[in-house]
């Protein structure tokens, strides 16, 4: 009874809650889309010796034209997905997953191999 909407009929209250949640969801989706497009690409930084050895190994195994850099952190959620940090270098093995989905690519991360979202990779 102390809440501002405490005297509303129950159907009206639930409609208000539903409308508020829909509006908040739309705002969140807009924010996420804006964040994805505004986030700057990683700046090429000097690699530490271990990373440099890994990149050289990937180049010798797969060639320089197959190297990609991770543009934002990736948290693998499905089986065979990789979890990678922004700025990591990977080699493209296949530009689709086992079901033919071209939004998930099979990559070699210099040891582990697995799938990552294609939209989070840019040519190195």
Backbone torsions as a table, in degrees:
resi	resn	phi	psi	omega
1	UNK	NA	-16.8	-179.6
2	UNK	-86.5	-12.3	-178.5
3	UNK	-79.3	149.2	-176.8
4	UNK	-58.6	-30.6	-177.1
5	UNK	-103.2	15.4	-176.0
6	UNK	-66.4	-20.4	-177.4
7	UNK	-100.2	4.2	179.8
8	UNK	-76.0	149.3	171.7
9	UNK	-62.5	145.5	-175.3
10	UNK	-53.8	-46.8	179.1
11	UNK	-59.3	-38.0	179.1
12	UNK	-67.7	-39.4	178.6
13	UNK	-61.9	-47.4	-179.2
14	UNK	-64.6	-34.7	176.8
15	UNK	-64.4	-41.7	177.7
16	UNK	-62.1	-43.9	179.0
17	UNK	-62.5	-46.0	-179.4
18	UNK	-60.8	-46.5	179.7
19	UNK	-62.1	-41.3	179.4
20	UNK	-63.9	-43.0	178.8
21	UNK	-65.1	-40.4	178.0
22	UNK	-63.4	-42.4	179.6
23	UNK	-65.0	-42.7	178.8
24	UNK	-64.5	-39.8	177.8
25	UNK	-62.5	-42.1	178.2
26	UNK	-63.8	-41.5	178.5
27	UNK	-63.8	-40.4	179.6
28	UNK	-64.9	-42.9	178.5
29	UNK	-61.6	-43.3	178.3
30	UNK	-61.2	-44.5	178.8
31	UNK	-60.8	-45.0	-179.2
32	UNK	-61.8	-43.2	179.2
33	UNK	-63.6	-42.9	178.9
34	UNK	-63.5	-43.8	-179.0
35	UNK	-61.9	-42.8	-179.7
36	UNK	-63.3	-37.6	-177.0
37	UNK	-84.2	-24.3	-176.8
38	UNK	-89.5	-24.7	-178.2
39	UNK	-58.7	122.6	-177.6
40	UNK	-69.8	152.4	176.1
41	UNK	-67.1	153.5	-179.4
42	UNK	-64.3	144.7	176.8
43	UNK	-84.0	134.8	178.4
44	UNK	-67.0	120.6	-179.7
45	UNK	-114.4	155.5	176.6
46	UNK	-60.8	138.0	-178.9
47	UNK	-84.3	145.7	173.7
48	UNK	-73.5	162.8	-174.6
49	UNK	-55.1	-38.4	179.9
50	UNK	-66.3	-43.3	178.5
51	UNK	-65.2	-39.8	179.8
52	UNK	-61.9	-42.3	177.1
53	UNK	-62.7	-40.0	179.6
54	UNK	-64.1	-43.9	179.4
55	UNK	-63.6	-43.6	178.3
56	UNK	-61.1	-39.0	177.7
57	UNK	-64.9	-42.7	178.2
58	UNK	-64.2	-40.3	178.4
59	UNK	-62.9	-45.3	-177.9
60	UNK	-68.2	-30.9	-179.6
61	UNK	-81.6	-37.3	-170.0
62	UNK	-122.2	-13.9	-178.6
63	UNK	92.2	152.6	-175.5
64	UNK	-67.3	-26.5	-177.7
65	UNK	-74.5	-8.3	-179.8
66	UNK	-99.1	0.0	-176.7
67	UNK	-84.2	137.7	178.3
68	UNK	-133.5	153.2	177.3
69	UNK	-111.8	140.1	179.1
70	UNK	-76.1	125.1	-175.1
71	UNK	-88.8	-20.0	174.8
72	UNK	-155.5	157.3	-177.1
73	UNK	-54.4	140.0	179.9
74	UNK	-120.1	126.4	177.7
75	UNK	-111.8	105.7	-178.0
76	UNK	-63.3	131.3	-177.0
77	UNK	-118.2	-19.5	-179.4
78	UNK	-108.7	168.1	174.4
79	UNK	-58.0	140.2	178.4
80	UNK	70.9	4.6	173.9
81	UNK	-79.4	145.4	176.3
82	UNK	-97.8	151.9	170.9
83	UNK	-108.3	117.6	-174.6
84	UNK	-130.1	156.2	178.7
85	UNK	-97.8	150.4	176.1
86	UNK	-56.1	134.0	178.6
87	UNK	96.4	-15.3	179.5
88	UNK	-64.5	150.8	178.8
89	UNK	-104.6	134.2	177.8
90	UNK	-133.8	163.9	176.3
91	UNK	-112.3	133.6	179.1
92	UNK	-74.9	126.5	176.0
93	UNK	-101.6	-41.2	-179.2
94	UNK	-153.5	134.6	-176.0
95	UNK	-89.5	38.8	173.9
96	UNK	-167.6	164.8	176.5
97	UNK	-93.6	-172.7	-174.9
98	UNK	-67.7	-17.4	178.9
99	UNK	-99.0	7.4	179.1
100	UNK	85.2	9.3	179.3
101	UNK	-74.6	115.7	-177.6
102	UNK	-84.1	0.5	175.8
103	UNK	-85.2	-11.4	177.2
104	UNK	-122.6	124.4	-178.8
105	UNK	-108.5	147.5	174.4
106	UNK	-89.0	123.5	-177.8
107	UNK	-129.9	159.7	172.9
108	UNK	-107.4	120.1	-178.7
109	UNK	-98.5	26.5	179.8
110	UNK	79.2	36.7	-177.1
111	UNK	152.3	-83.3	176.9
112	UNK	-71.6	145.0	174.9
113	UNK	-121.4	143.8	179.5
114	UNK	179.1	-169.8	-174.5
115	UNK	-100.6	144.5	176.1
116	UNK	-140.0	155.9	176.3
117	UNK	-64.9	127.6	-178.9
118	UNK	-60.3	-32.2	-177.7
119	UNK	-69.8	-8.9	-179.9
120	UNK	-105.7	18.7	177.7
121	UNK	-123.8	143.4	172.6
122	UNK	-134.0	149.1	179.2
123	UNK	-55.8	140.5	-177.9
124	UNK	-91.0	NA	NA
